[in-house]
Amino acid sequence: MRVNLSYSVWSLVASKIPEGSDLGPILFLIFINDLVKCCIAHSEVCLFADDAKLLKHILSESDEQQLQEGINKLHVWTKKWLLNLNISKCKVISFGRTVDKSHTYNITDSDVTLINRVNIIKDLGILTDEKLTFRDHIHDKINTAYMMLGLIKWNFKYLTVSTFVLLYKNMVRSHLDYCSSVWSPYRKGDIEALEKVQKKATKILPQLKHNKRSK
């Protein structure tokens, strides 16, 4: 490291990169750059930071075998670069109206470990179910929004309209807006449940109710 004309001394680092460093994310991307190449022949690969997903459109038994081969290639890659997988965090989920859950996928090391199959998975903060209804995610966000409204109501006794709007946008609406383009509801019941959050928020301050009537 250089600061003006002074240089720090060299230190031996056995592994890893210090958290919060500027070069950390870039070096990590370089490190996993060939992960896609080793699996792409058998399945699609999506990477985000240290999260990797293997995807395959399953139409036949050969497609299932191809996806398993992609998992095998991924495991070989992790062994080659001494990057151990946390198998307990590895999950399998199938999307579709009719889902065949009979086939299992595994990671073979010293023994064969089956990858746990789930009906709902949390990916980048979004609860995604096998039917892509996002109902669990919507309910979770509504509960979080009500909890935030409760914190505002009981911890801020003297609120102006402008202060409340600022708190609402940062503590409540931020949860409801996060990736809403992905899980945007289309069922009437889900839409009404989300709208009730805003209706309850307007009841916290009498001024908001009067402003609404004046309009």
N, C-alpha and C positions, 0 to 999 in steps of 0.2 A: 504494500500500500504506500502511496506517495502523498504527502501533504507538503505543498510548496516545494522546497528542495530537500526535504527530509524523507527517508525511506524507513519503513518498519523492517524488523529482522524477520528472516524466514523461520517458519515453524512447521514441524512435521504433523500432518493431519492424517490419521489412520483411515477415517471414513467420514461421510456425511458433509453437509455444508451448513455453516452457521445460519440459524433462522433470522429472517429480517435483512439478509444481505441483498445487495443490488444484483449480484451475479447469480445468486441462488436459483431463481426461476429459469434463467437462460441456460445455466449448466444442467439443470434437471431436464429441460426439453432436449438438449443435445444428448443427454444420457439415454433417454427413452425414444430417441428419434427412429431407431430401427425396429421398434416394437411392432409398428403397423406392417412393415415389410414381411416380418416373419409369420404373420397371421392372415394377411390379406388374401392369400390364395384359397383359404378355407372359409373365411367369414369376414363380414365388415367389422371395422374397428373404429370406435369413437373414443377420443382421448380428451380429458379436461383436467388439467393439473396432474394430480397423481391418481386420478380415477380413470379406469379403462373399462369399456364395455364391448363385448363381442356380440354381434347380431347376425341372424340368419333367417331367411324366409323358409320355413319348414313346409315342404310339400310332400316329401317322401322320406323313406328310411335313409336313403343316401344323404339327404340334407342333414339329418340328425348326426350321421357319421362324420360329415364334413365339419359340423360345428364342434363335435368332440375332438376332431383332429386340430382344429384351431385352438381349443383349450390346451391340448397337449403341447402344441408349439409355443403357446404363451408360457406354460410351465417350464419348458426347456430353456426359454429365454431368461426367465427369472433365475434359474439355477446357474446359467452361464455368467450372469452379471451379479450374482450373489445378492439378489433382491428377493427375499423370502415373501411369499404370499401369506396373508392372514386368511386362511381358508374359511374361518368362521364368519368373515364378512363377505365372502363370495356367495352370490345368490343367483338362482335361475327363476325367470318369470316369462310366461308365454302370453302374448296378446292375441285376442281374437274372440269371435262370438262363440265358437266351439273350440275348446282348447283340449288337446290330448296331453294329459299329464302322466301317462304311463311310462314315457321314456325318461331315463335319468342320465345325468352327466356327472363326471367325476374328475378328480385330480389325482393322478397316480404319483406317489413318492415312494417311500419305503413300504407303504401300503396304499390301498385304494380308498379314497375318501369321497363319498358322495357329496355333491354340492346341494345345499338345502334349497328346495323349491318353495316359493312364496306366492301369495296372491296379490300382495301389495308391497311395493318397494319405494323407498325414499331416495330420490335422485336429484341432487343439487337443490334440496329444500322442497321438492314437490313430491307428494304422495301419489304414486301412480298405481292404479289397479289394473288387473288383466283385461277388463272391459273398457278401459279408458273413460270411465264416467267421471273420475276425479271427485266423487262424492265425499270420500274420506278426507281428502285434502281440503275441500270446501268447508266441511264441518270443523276441521282442525283450525282453519284460519278464522272462522266465525268465533270459536271459543277463545282463541287468542285475542281477537279484537275486543270481545266483551271483557276479558281480563284487563286489557289495557285501559278500557273505559272506566272500569272500576278503580284502577290506580289513579287515574286523573281525578275522578270524582272525590275520592277520599283523601287525597294528598294535596290537592290544590283547592283551598277553601275560597280564595278570592281570585276569581278569574274574570278577565275581560274577554270580549268576543274575539279580539285579535289574538290574545294569548291562547285561548281554547282552540282556535282554528290551527294555530301553529303546532300545539300539542297533538291535536287530532291527526294532522297530516303526517307527523313524524312517528307517533306511537301506535296509531290505529290504521290509517289508510296505507301506510307503507307495507303492512302485512297483507292487506287485501289486494294491493296493486302488484305485488311481486310475481312476475311471470304470468300475469293474468291472461296474456295472449295465448298461453298454452292451455290453461285449465278453465277458461271463460265458460261459465255455465250456460246451458241451453234449456234446462228444465225449469218450469215455472216455479216449482217449490224451492229450488236452490237459489234462484234469482230473488225471490221474495225474502228468503232467509238472510241473504246478504244485505238487502235494502233495509231490513229491520235494524241492522247495526247502526246505520246512519240516522234512522228515525229515533233510536234510543239516545244517540249522541245529542240530538237537538233538544232533548228533554232535560239535559244536565243544566243548561243555562236558560233561564226564562227569557233573556234578551233575544235569543235565537228564535224563539217561538213568536215573539212580538214582531221581529223583523220579517218573519215569514208571512204573518198576517198583513203587515203593512204593504207587502208586495202584491 
